[in-house]
Amino acid sequence: MSDMFPVMPESVAEDVNAPVAVENIGTSFVYDHENNSFIMVDGSPKECNQAQSVREWIAMWLRLNRNSCKVFEDTNLGISKDELIGSRTLPAGFARSELIREIQEMLLLCPAIASSYNYVFTRQKRTMQIAFTVSLHTGETLEVVENV
């Protein structure tokens, strides 16, 4: 009796799960985070180019508190804002290194991002400004500055 499903060679099965670098991540729209609305042009949302799409993706996930939403539990999306940014009991160096680790883990999930570096954290009254540089697989670099 033959099997119902074909047997896949192991070398092919391993490649299926490997992360793939991409240059085109699809279309997204420009969001104005200060006014909490999409930017509209002639009644339609303004589309992003690829670099802007990556910037919007990063901004969205930096604003999410890790494991605060059931949908994103166990995904490494978001950062531990309440535990790390809002805490006065943790040493500043520890909080900084944990934020960098969490951000880098999150950025690995975007197939357009090759690397990130030059992290700078600036405490502002009730928020923190996070700035860093992202290199894309297209060769472009983005300067990311977000208040979280």
KOLDRENSE-809267 format. One record per residue (C-alpha): x negated, y negated, z negated; residue in three letters; residue number from 1. Coordinates in Angstrom, 3 decimals. Each point is the difference from the previous one (the first is absolute). Example, Ala and Ser with C-alpha at 12.3 -4.5 7.8 and 13.67 -1.06 7.14 Angstrom:
residues 2
((-12.300; 4.500; -7.800); 'ALA'; 1)
((-1.370; -3.440; 0.660); 'SER'; 2)
//
This chain:
residues 148
((0.000; 0.000; 0.000); 'MET'; 1)
((-1.439; -3.424; 0.930); 'SER'; 2)
((-0.012; -3.031; -2.275); 'ASP'; 3)
((2.635; -2.620; 0.516); 'MET'; 4)
((-2.523; -2.852; -0.227); 'PHE'; 5)
((-3.311; -0.165; 1.820); 'PRO'; 6)
((-3.171; 0.300; -2.057); 'VAL'; 7)
((-1.974; -3.244; -0.075); 'MET'; 8)
((-3.794; 0.266; -0.094); 'PRO'; 9)
((-1.504; -1.350; -3.242); 'GLU'; 10)
((-2.110; -2.604; 1.817); 'SER'; 11)
((3.140; -1.595; 1.448); 'VAL'; 12)
((1.861; 0.130; -3.327); 'ALA'; 13)
((-2.831; -1.851; -1.765); 'GLU'; 14)
((0.004; -2.801; 2.583); 'ASP'; 15)
((3.752; -0.584; -0.452); 'VAL'; 16)
((-0.505; -1.235; -3.569); 'ASN'; 17)
((-3.073; -2.140; 0.673); 'ALA'; 18)
((0.516; -3.773; -0.201); 'PRO'; 19)
((-0.074; -1.677; 3.385); 'VAL'; 20)
((-1.340; -3.517; 0.536); 'ALA'; 21)
((2.320; -2.078; 2.155); 'VAL'; 22)
((-0.249; -3.380; 1.597); 'GLU'; 23)
((3.737; -0.541; 0.510); 'ASN'; 24)
((2.245; 0.411; -3.035); 'ILE'; 25)
((3.205; -1.196; 1.602); 'GLY'; 26)
((2.119; -3.120; -0.250); 'THR'; 27)
((0.903; -1.879; -3.148); 'SER'; 28)
((1.325; -3.433; -0.809); 'PHE'; 29)
((-1.572; -3.020; -1.720); 'VAL'; 30)
((1.293; -0.397; -3.551); 'TYR'; 31)
((-0.221; -3.217; -2.006); 'ASP'; 32)
((-0.775; 1.297; -3.502); 'HIS'; 33)
((0.375; -3.407; -1.647); 'GLU'; 34)
((3.579; -0.457; 1.268); 'ASN'; 35)
((0.881; 3.725; 0.030); 'ASN'; 36)
((1.225; 0.044; 3.594); 'SER'; 37)
((-1.084; 0.965; 3.483); 'PHE'; 38)
((-1.234; -2.775; 2.267); 'ILE'; 39)
((2.562; -0.516; 2.739); 'MET'; 40)
((-0.607; -1.399; 3.484); 'VAL'; 41)
((3.080; -0.733; 2.129); 'ASP'; 42)
((2.134; 2.260; -2.195); 'GLY'; 43)
((-2.335; 3.003; 0.148); 'SER'; 44)
((-2.682; 1.103; -2.465); 'PRO'; 45)
((-3.517; -0.958; 1.098); 'LYS'; 46)
((-2.107; 3.042; 0.902); 'GLU'; 47)
((-3.510; 0.574; -1.383); 'CYS'; 48)
((-3.086; 0.904; 1.947); 'ASN'; 49)
((-1.920; 3.061; -1.255); 'GLN'; 50)
((-2.197; -1.908; -2.453); 'ALA'; 51)
((3.038; -1.823; -1.423); 'GLN'; 52)
((1.835; 3.329; -0.326); 'SER'; 53)
((-2.828; 1.379; -2.124); 'VAL'; 54)
((0.004; -3.187; -2.090); 'ARG'; 55)
((3.779; 0.336; -0.562); 'GLU'; 56)
((-0.443; 3.671; -0.953); 'TRP'; 57)
((-2.687; -0.901; -2.549); 'ILE'; 58)
((2.020; -2.898; -1.452); 'ALA'; 59)
((3.058; 2.208; -0.440); 'MET'; 60)
((-1.856; 2.720; -1.891); 'TRP'; 61)
((-2.010; -2.417; -2.158); 'LEU'; 62)
((3.291; -1.393; -1.295); 'ARG'; 63)
((1.312; 3.442; -0.975); 'LEU'; 64)
((-0.731; 1.197; -3.522); 'ASN'; 65)
((-1.322; 3.564; 0.284); 'ARG'; 66)
((2.569; 2.680; -0.909); 'ASN'; 67)
((2.669; -2.611; -0.768); 'SER'; 68)
((2.309; 1.293; 2.711); 'CYS'; 69)
((1.171; 3.630; 0.213); 'LYS'; 70)
((-0.372; -0.010; 3.787); 'VAL'; 71)
((-3.750; -0.668; -0.196); 'PHE'; 72)
((-0.885; 2.181; -3.008); 'GLU'; 73)
((-3.228; 1.979; 0.447); 'ASP'; 74)
((-0.912; -1.804; 3.241); 'THR'; 75)
((-2.882; -2.272; -1.156); 'ASN'; 76)
((1.878; -2.957; 1.446); 'LEU'; 77)
((-0.057; -3.207; -1.994); 'GLY'; 78)
((-2.251; -1.014; -2.868); 'ILE'; 79)
((0.291; 0.297; -3.789); 'SER'; 80)
((0.762; -3.687; -0.449); 'LYS'; 81)
((1.656; 0.213; -3.399); 'ASP'; 82)
((-2.645; 2.282; -1.483); 'GLU'; 83)
((-3.096; -1.668; 1.464); 'LEU'; 84)
((0.808; -3.628; 0.803); 'ILE'; 85)
((2.342; -0.689; -2.895); 'GLY'; 86)
((-2.102; 1.726; -2.650); 'SER'; 87)
((-2.251; -1.953; -2.341); 'ARG'; 88)
((-1.231; 3.125; -1.806); 'THR'; 89)
((-1.990; 1.546; 2.862); 'LEU'; 90)
((-3.530; -1.217; 0.728); 'PRO'; 91)
((-0.032; -2.255; 3.085); 'ALA'; 92)
((-2.603; 2.155; 1.774); 'GLY'; 93)
((2.087; 3.137; -0.433); 'PHE'; 94)
((3.178; -1.700; 1.266); 'ALA'; 95)
((-1.895; -1.405; 2.994); 'ARG'; 96)
((-1.503; 3.360; 0.980); 'SER'; 97)
((3.369; 1.767; -0.377); 'GLU'; 98)
((1.724; -2.624; 2.179); 'LEU'; 99)
((-2.653; 0.414; 2.682); 'ILE'; 100)
((0.350; 3.798; -0.152); 'ARG'; 101)
((3.795; -0.143; 0.265); 'GLU'; 102)
((-0.098; -2.494; 2.876); 'ILE'; 103)
((-2.562; 2.062; 1.906); 'GLN'; 104)
((2.050; 3.173; -0.485); 'GLU'; 105)
((3.068; -1.828; 1.281); 'MET'; 106)
((-1.861; -1.400; 3.030); 'LEU'; 107)
((-1.073; 3.524; 0.999); 'LEU'; 108)
((3.657; 0.693; 0.809); 'LEU'; 109)
((0.039; -2.577; 2.814); 'CYS'; 110)
((-1.438; 1.620; 3.134); 'PRO'; 111)
((-1.084; -3.366; 1.456); 'ALA'; 112)
((-2.373; -0.851; -2.898); 'ILE'; 113)
((-3.623; 1.144; 0.172); 'ALA'; 114)
((-1.344; -1.547; -3.246); 'SER'; 115)
((0.382; -2.737; -2.603); 'SER'; 116)
((-2.562; -2.004; -1.955); 'TYR'; 117)
((-0.806; -3.343; -1.758); 'ASN'; 118)
((2.657; 0.225; -2.712); 'TYR'; 119)
((0.598; -3.166; -2.031); 'VAL'; 120)
((2.574; -0.273; -2.812); 'PHE'; 121)
((1.029; -3.398; -1.345); 'THR'; 122)
((2.372; -0.236; -2.937); 'ARG'; 123)
((2.616; -2.686; 0.349); 'GLN'; 124)
((2.494; -0.886; -2.730); 'LYS'; 125)
((2.369; 2.968; 0.268); 'ARG'; 126)
((-1.318; 1.617; 3.152); 'THR'; 127)
((-3.243; 1.157; 1.517); 'MET'; 128)
((-1.375; -0.892; 3.401); 'GLN'; 129)
((-1.552; 2.975; 1.757); 'ILE'; 130)
((-2.289; -0.710; 2.948); 'ALA'; 131)
((-1.932; 2.487; 2.116); 'PHE'; 132)
((-1.092; 0.734; 3.549); 'THR'; 133)
((1.404; 2.820; 2.118); 'VAL'; 134)
((-1.636; 1.458; 3.119); 'SER'; 135)
((2.311; 1.545; 2.582); 'LEU'; 136)
((-0.827; 2.796; 2.420); 'HIS'; 137)
((0.357; -2.575; 2.810); 'THR'; 138)
((-3.064; -1.833; -1.361); 'GLY'; 139)
((2.050; -2.913; -1.359); 'GLU'; 140)
((-0.391; -1.181; -3.589); 'THR'; 141)
((2.759; -1.464; -2.160); 'LEU'; 142)
((-0.402; -2.236; -3.016); 'GLU'; 143)
((2.777; 1.013; -2.388); 'VAL'; 144)
((1.014; -2.403; -2.776); 'VAL'; 145)
((3.108; 0.895; -2.015); 'GLU'; 146)
((1.471; -1.174; -3.286); 'ASN'; 147)
((1.401; 2.883; -2.022); 'VAL'; 148)
//
